[in-house]
Amino acid sequence: MRSVNFIAHNDIRLLSCGTEYFPALIAAIDAAEYDIYFETYIFADDTTGVAVQTALTRAAERGVTVRMITDWFGTGRARIGRMQLELATSSVRHRIFNPWFRRGITRTHRKICVVDRMVALVGGININDDMFSDDAQRSALAAPRWDFAVEVRGPLVAVIHLEAQAQWARLGKLGLLKRIELYRDLRAVGKSVAKNPMQAGFVVRDNLRNRRTIQRAYLQALGQARKSVLLANPYFAPGRKFRQALASAAKRGVEVTLLIGVGEIWLQDAVAHSFYPELLEAGVNLVEYRKTQLHGKVAVIDDDWATVGSSNCDGLSFFLNQEANVVIKDASFALALRTHIEQAIADGFVIHQDDFSHVGRVRRIGYQLAFMAYKLAMRIFAIGKYT
């Protein structure tokens, strides 16, 4: 199992919710002098989207080369069309990921911005107002969407920049020889393993060279866990290997706590509920978060391993979509993220085994049917890789 390629001497700052992320993002864009690579899944047509798009346009107008990628499905066909018209009069270069599902159902779910090869922002936060749900209803939230990103400075930025550059090239007209050359460059970068803080690695998932990279990073960390596992995820539907890794850690005495976002998609909730009995029996602590929309994809394992990124723990993220996470080995960063997760756990609703003993047979069968349908769909679309 290939480990994360850690690079030392980075300065990584945790950004909580849009209130911290968007000012940092716009400040980085406004400070740009040379080039910007920007990629997102959702780019909403709201005040937040306008502010970020305006900042990118300002940068292009002062001579910065701005390359922007938005996902066709996540952002929406109508919004993409309006954006194309708006950007036509600016110098912002815009490419659309997989319009009309021409390359299958794979989406780019990544949220990346790299500025001047000096600073990078990576995480789970889309470009939309975090006081409104990110579904079609756009309903008001009781509190800001619970989500995270990181601001990276240091040697790791070069790795993130190369991946962003490669993504841009892949979406253009790239011949076979150029694609082979690009593949070699990506394999060559970030191979050295350093031992000094702050260590961090950039892990991506795609359907070519990194099909299981993010799941493997999780599985390796879970396999080495000795004290505690805190994992927060909004769409919990991993394959058997991941669930077994959580259960195995709990059975060997590791305190495993899983914080799950619920109340957004009923089918997703049903799939997650189908896993509750086996996880509870293994000793995993389950907490449902209902205060607001939980969108963060974060984890802290033991005292010094943490990850922040775009990858959910489900079939879409682990086996189909393009994703990007930063893995950090640093005690102070892990503590900061742990504090956020523990506060969310305190605000959550703890699920006990007794709670499920009162669930009726019909509902239990419904949960299992939801999982069977989900599993079948993932097996089909992921070509049997959902395991």
C-alpha positions as CSV (number, residue, x, y, z in Angstrom):
1,M,0.0,0.0,0.0
2,R,1.6,3.2,-1.1
3,S,1.9,5.8,1.6
4,V,1.3,9.6,1.4
5,N,4.4,11.4,0.1
6,F,5.1,13.9,2.9
7,I,7.0,17.1,2.3
8,A,8.4,19.1,5.3
9,H,8.7,22.8,6.2
10,N,5.1,23.9,5.2
11,D,3.0,26.5,6.9
12,I,-0.6,25.3,6.8
13,R,-3.5,27.3,8.3
14,L,-6.9,25.8,9.0
15,L,-9.9,27.8,7.6
16,S,-13.3,27.2,9.2
17,C,-16.4,27.9,7.1
18,G,-16.8,30.5,4.5
19,T,-16.3,33.3,7.0
20,E,-12.6,32.5,7.1
21,Y,-12.2,30.9,3.7
22,F,-13.6,33.5,1.4
23,P,-11.7,36.4,2.8
24,A,-8.5,34.4,2.6
25,L,-9.3,33.3,-1.0
26,I,-10.1,36.8,-2.2
27,A,-7.0,38.2,-0.5
28,A,-4.8,35.6,-2.2
29,I,-6.4,36.4,-5.6
30,D,-6.0,40.1,-5.1
31,A,-2.3,39.7,-4.2
32,A,-1.6,37.6,-7.4
33,E,1.1,38.9,-9.7
34,Y,1.6,36.2,-12.2
35,D,-0.9,33.3,-12.5
36,I,-3.9,31.7,-10.8
37,Y,-5.2,28.2,-11.2
38,F,-8.7,27.9,-9.8
39,E,-11.0,24.8,-9.8
40,T,-14.3,24.2,-8.1
41,Y,-17.4,21.9,-8.2
42,I,-20.1,24.5,-7.4
43,F,-19.8,28.2,-8.4
44,A,-23.1,29.7,-7.3
45,D,-24.7,32.8,-8.7
46,D,-25.0,34.6,-5.4
47,T,-23.2,37.3,-3.5
48,T,-20.3,35.0,-2.6
49,G,-20.0,33.8,-6.2
50,V,-20.1,37.4,-7.5
51,A,-17.4,38.4,-5.1
52,V,-15.0,35.6,-6.1
53,Q,-15.7,36.0,-9.8
54,T,-15.1,39.7,-9.5
55,A,-11.8,39.1,-7.8
56,L,-10.7,36.7,-10.5
57,T,-11.7,39.2,-13.2
58,R,-9.8,42.0,-11.4
59,A,-6.7,39.8,-11.4
60,A,-7.0,39.1,-15.1
61,E,-7.5,42.8,-15.9
62,R,-4.2,43.7,-14.2
63,G,-2.3,41.1,-16.3
64,V,-2.4,38.0,-14.2
65,T,-3.0,34.8,-16.1
66,V,-6.2,33.3,-14.7
67,R,-7.2,29.8,-15.5
68,M,-10.5,28.7,-14.1
69,I,-12.3,25.3,-14.1
70,T,-15.8,24.7,-13.1
71,D,-17.8,21.4,-13.1
72,W,-20.7,21.4,-15.5
73,F,-23.0,19.4,-13.3
74,G,-22.1,20.8,-9.9
75,T,-22.3,24.4,-11.1
76,G,-25.3,23.8,-13.3
77,R,-25.8,24.2,-17.1
78,A,-27.7,27.5,-16.8
79,R,-25.1,29.0,-14.5
80,I,-22.3,27.8,-16.6
81,G,-23.9,29.5,-19.7
82,R,-24.3,32.8,-17.9
83,M,-20.7,32.6,-16.6
84,Q,-19.3,31.9,-20.1
85,L,-21.1,35.1,-21.4
86,E,-19.8,37.2,-18.4
87,L,-16.3,36.0,-18.8
88,A,-16.2,36.4,-22.5
89,T,-15.5,40.1,-22.1
90,S,-12.7,39.5,-19.6
91,S,-9.3,37.9,-19.8
92,V,-10.2,35.0,-17.5
93,R,-9.7,31.7,-19.3
94,H,-12.5,29.3,-18.4
95,R,-12.8,25.6,-19.1
96,I,-15.7,23.3,-18.2
97,F,-15.3,19.9,-16.7
98,N,-17.2,17.1,-18.5
99,P,-20.1,19.0,-20.1
100,W,-23.1,16.9,-21.0
101,F,-21.4,13.8,-19.4
102,R,-19.3,13.3,-22.5
103,R,-16.6,11.5,-20.4
104,G,-19.0,9.4,-18.4
105,I,-20.5,10.4,-15.1
106,T,-17.2,11.4,-13.4
107,R,-17.2,14.9,-11.9
108,T,-14.4,17.1,-10.6
109,H,-15.4,17.6,-7.0
110,R,-12.1,19.3,-6.1
111,K,-11.8,22.8,-4.6
112,I,-8.3,24.2,-5.4
113,C,-6.8,27.6,-5.9
114,V,-3.1,28.1,-6.5
115,V,-1.7,31.6,-6.7
116,D,1.8,32.5,-8.1
117,R,3.1,29.1,-7.0
118,M,3.3,30.6,-3.5
119,V,0.0,29.9,-1.8
120,A,-2.6,27.2,-2.3
121,L,-6.1,26.8,-0.9
122,V,-7.6,23.3,-0.8
123,G,-10.6,21.9,1.0
124,G,-14.3,21.1,0.8
125,I,-15.8,24.6,0.5
126,N,-17.6,25.4,-2.7
127,I,-18.1,28.9,-4.0
128,N,-21.5,29.6,-2.5
129,D,-23.0,31.4,0.5
130,D,-22.6,29.2,3.5
131,M,-25.8,30.5,5.1
132,F,-27.9,28.7,2.5
133,S,-28.2,25.0,1.5
134,D,-26.3,24.0,-1.6
135,D,-29.2,22.1,-3.1
136,A,-31.8,23.4,-5.5
137,Q,-34.0,24.7,-2.7
138,R,-31.4,27.1,-1.4
139,S,-33.1,27.1,2.0
140,A,-31.7,29.2,4.8
141,L,-29.5,27.5,7.3
142,A,-29.7,27.9,11.1
143,A,-25.9,28.4,11.2
144,P,-23.1,28.6,8.7
145,R,-22.4,25.4,6.8
146,W,-19.9,23.3,8.7
147,D,-16.9,23.0,6.4
148,F,-13.2,23.5,6.2
149,A,-10.3,24.3,3.9
150,V,-6.5,24.9,4.4
151,E,-4.2,27.7,3.2
152,V,-0.9,26.2,2.3
153,R,2.5,27.9,2.0
154,G,5.8,26.1,1.5
155,P,7.2,23.3,-0.7
156,L,3.9,21.5,-0.9
157,V,2.5,24.3,-3.0
158,A,4.7,23.2,-6.0
159,V,3.0,19.8,-5.9
160,I,-0.5,21.3,-5.8
161,H,0.4,23.7,-8.6
162,L,1.6,20.9,-10.9
163,E,-1.6,19.0,-10.3
164,A,-3.7,22.1,-11.1
165,Q,-1.6,22.8,-14.2
166,A,-2.1,19.2,-15.3
167,Q,-5.8,19.3,-14.8
168,W,-6.0,22.5,-17.0
169,A,-3.9,20.8,-19.7
170,R,-6.0,17.6,-19.7
171,L,-9.1,19.7,-20.4
172,G,-7.5,21.3,-23.4
173,K,-6.3,19.8,-26.6
174,L,-3.4,17.6,-25.5
175,G,-1.7,15.0,-27.8
176,L,-0.7,11.5,-26.7
177,L,3.0,12.4,-26.3
178,K,2.2,15.4,-24.3
179,R,-0.1,13.4,-22.1
180,I,2.6,10.8,-21.5
181,E,5.1,13.6,-20.6
182,L,2.6,15.1,-18.2
183,Y,2.0,11.7,-16.6
184,R,5.8,11.3,-16.0
185,D,6.1,14.8,-14.5
186,L,3.2,14.0,-12.0
187,R,4.8,10.7,-11.0
188,A,8.2,12.4,-10.4
189,V,7.0,15.2,-8.1
190,G,6.8,14.9,-4.4
191,K,8.6,11.6,-4.0
192,S,11.0,12.6,-1.3
193,V,9.9,11.8,2.3
194,A,11.1,14.4,4.9
195,K,11.1,14.0,8.7
196,N,10.8,17.6,9.9
197,P,7.6,19.5,10.7
198,M,5.3,20.7,9.3
199,Q,4.9,17.7,7.1
200,A,2.1,17.5,4.6
201,G,1.1,15.6,1.5
202,F,-1.3,16.3,-1.3
203,V,-3.4,13.3,-2.3
204,V,-5.8,13.3,-5.3
205,R,-8.1,10.7,-6.8
206,D,-8.7,10.3,-10.5
207,N,-9.4,7.4,-12.9
208,L,-5.9,7.1,-14.2
209,R,-2.9,7.0,-11.9
210,N,-4.6,7.6,-8.5
211,R,-7.7,5.4,-8.5
212,R,-7.5,4.6,-4.8
213,T,-5.0,7.0,-3.3
214,I,-7.3,8.9,-0.9
215,Q,-9.0,5.7,0.4
216,R,-5.5,4.1,0.9
217,A,-4.3,7.2,2.9
218,Y,-7.3,6.7,5.2
219,L,-6.9,3.0,5.5
220,Q,-3.2,3.2,6.3
221,A,-3.9,5.8,9.0
222,L,-6.8,3.8,10.5
223,G,-4.6,0.7,10.5
224,Q,-1.9,2.5,12.4
225,A,-4.2,4.3,14.9
226,R,-3.5,3.6,18.5
227,K,-5.5,6.1,20.6
228,S,-8.3,7.9,18.8
229,V,-10.1,8.4,15.5
230,L,-12.3,11.4,14.8
231,L,-13.9,11.4,11.4
232,A,-16.5,13.8,10.1
233,N,-18.3,13.3,6.8
234,P,-21.6,14.4,5.3
235,Y,-22.3,11.5,2.9
236,F,-21.2,8.3,4.7
237,A,-21.4,5.3,2.3
238,P,-17.9,3.7,2.1
239,G,-17.2,0.2,0.9
240,R,-16.7,-2.8,3.1
241,K,-12.9,-2.3,3.5
242,F,-13.3,1.2,5.0
243,R,-16.1,0.1,7.3
244,Q,-14.0,-2.9,8.4
245,A,-11.0,-0.6,9.1
246,L,-13.2,1.6,11.4
247,A,-14.6,-1.5,13.2
248,S,-11.1,-3.1,13.5
249,A,-9.7,0.0,15.1
250,A,-12.5,0.2,17.6
251,K,-12.2,-3.5,18.5
252,R,-8.5,-3.2,19.3
253,G,-9.3,-0.4,21.8
254,V,-9.0,2.8,19.7
255,E,-11.7,5.3,20.5
256,V,-13.4,5.8,17.2
257,T,-16.0,8.5,16.8
258,L,-17.9,9.1,13.5
259,L,-19.7,12.4,13.0
260,I,-22.2,12.2,10.2
261,G,-24.3,14.9,8.6
262,V,-27.9,14.0,8.2
263,G,-31.2,15.5,7.0
264,E,-30.1,16.6,3.6
265,I,-30.8,13.6,1.3
266,W,-33.1,10.9,2.7
267,L,-31.7,8.2,0.6
268,Q,-28.2,9.0,1.7
269,D,-29.4,8.9,5.3
270,A,-31.0,5.5,4.8
271,V,-27.7,4.1,3.4
272,A,-25.7,5.4,6.3
273,H,-28.3,4.0,8.8
274,S,-27.9,0.6,7.2
275,F,-24.3,0.6,8.6
276,Y,-25.2,1.6,12.1
277,P,-25.8,-1.8,13.6
278,E,-22.4,-3.3,12.6
279,L,-20.5,-0.2,13.6
280,L,-22.2,0.2,17.0
281,E,-21.6,-3.5,17.7
282,A,-17.9,-3.0,17.0
283,G,-17.7,-0.1,19.5
284,V,-17.7,2.8,17.1
285,N,-19.3,6.0,18.5
286,L,-21.9,7.4,16.2
287,V,-23.0,11.0,16.3
288,E,-25.5,12.7,14.0
289,Y,-25.0,16.4,13.3
290,R,-28.2,18.3,12.8
291,K,-27.4,21.9,13.8
292,T,-26.7,23.0,10.2
293,Q,-25.5,21.4,7.0
294,L,-22.4,19.4,7.7
295,H,-20.2,19.5,4.6
296,G,-16.7,19.1,6.0
297,K,-14.7,16.1,5.0
298,V,-12.1,16.0,7.8
299,A,-10.4,13.6,10.2
300,V,-7.9,13.5,13.0
301,I,-6.2,10.3,14.0
302,D,-4.2,10.0,17.2
303,D,-2.3,13.2,18.0
304,D,-0.7,14.3,14.8
305,W,-2.4,13.0,11.7
306,A,-5.2,15.1,10.1
307,T,-6.8,15.5,6.7
308,V,-8.9,18.3,5.1
309,G,-10.2,18.0,1.6
310,S,-13.1,17.4,-0.8
311,S,-13.4,13.6,-0.6
312,N,-16.5,12.2,1.0
313,C,-16.3,8.7,2.5
314,D,-18.6,7.3,-0.1
315,G,-18.6,5.5,-3.4
316,L,-18.7,8.6,-5.6
317,S,-15.6,10.2,-3.9
318,F,-13.6,7.0,-3.4
319,F,-14.2,5.4,-6.8
320,L,-15.6,7.8,-9.4
321,N,-15.1,11.5,-8.9
322,Q,-11.9,13.6,-9.0
323,E,-11.0,14.7,-5.4
324,A,-8.2,16.4,-3.6
325,N,-7.1,16.2,0.1
326,V,-4.2,17.6,2.1
327,V,-2.9,15.2,4.8
328,I,-1.0,16.9,7.6
329,K,1.3,15.4,10.2
330,D,1.6,18.1,12.9
331,A,0.4,18.0,16.5
332,S,-0.7,21.7,16.7
333,F,-2.7,21.5,13.5
334,A,-4.3,18.2,14.6
335,L,-5.3,19.8,17.9
336,A,-6.9,22.8,16.2
337,L,-9.0,20.6,13.9
338,R,-9.8,18.2,16.8
339,T,-11.2,21.1,18.8
340,H,-13.6,21.9,16.0
341,I,-14.7,18.3,15.6
342,E,-15.2,17.8,19.3
343,Q,-17.3,20.9,19.5
344,A,-19.5,19.6,16.7
345,I,-19.8,16.3,18.4
346,A,-20.9,18.1,21.6
347,D,-23.6,19.8,19.4
348,G,-24.6,16.5,17.9
349,F,-27.0,13.7,18.7
350,V,-25.4,10.5,20.0
351,I,-26.7,7.2,18.6
352,H,-26.9,4.3,21.0
353,Q,-27.5,0.6,20.3
354,D,-30.7,0.9,22.2
355,D,-31.9,3.5,19.7
356,F,-31.8,1.0,16.9
357,S,-33.6,-1.7,18.9
358,H,-36.7,0.4,18.7
359,V,-36.4,0.8,14.9
360,G,-39.2,-1.2,13.2
361,R,-38.6,-4.1,10.9
362,V,-40.1,-2.3,7.9
363,R,-37.7,0.6,8.4
364,R,-34.7,-1.7,8.8
365,I,-35.6,-3.5,5.6
366,G,-35.9,0.0,3.9
367,Y,-32.3,0.8,5.1
368,Q,-31.0,-2.4,3.6
369,L,-32.8,-1.9,0.3
370,A,-31.4,1.6,0.1
371,F,-27.9,0.2,0.6
372,M,-28.4,-2.6,-1.9
373,A,-29.6,-0.1,-4.5
374,Y,-26.7,2.2,-3.8
375,K,-24.2,-0.7,-3.9
376,L,-25.5,-1.9,-7.2
377,A,-25.3,1.6,-8.7
378,M,-21.7,2.1,-7.5
379,R,-20.7,-1.4,-8.7
380,I,-22.0,-0.5,-12.2
381,F,-20.6,3.0,-12.4
382,A,-17.3,2.2,-10.7
383,I,-16.9,-1.0,-12.8
384,G,-16.9,-3.2,-9.7
385,K,-14.4,-1.2,-7.7
386,Y,-16.8,-0.4,-4.9
387,T,-15.5,-2.8,-2.3
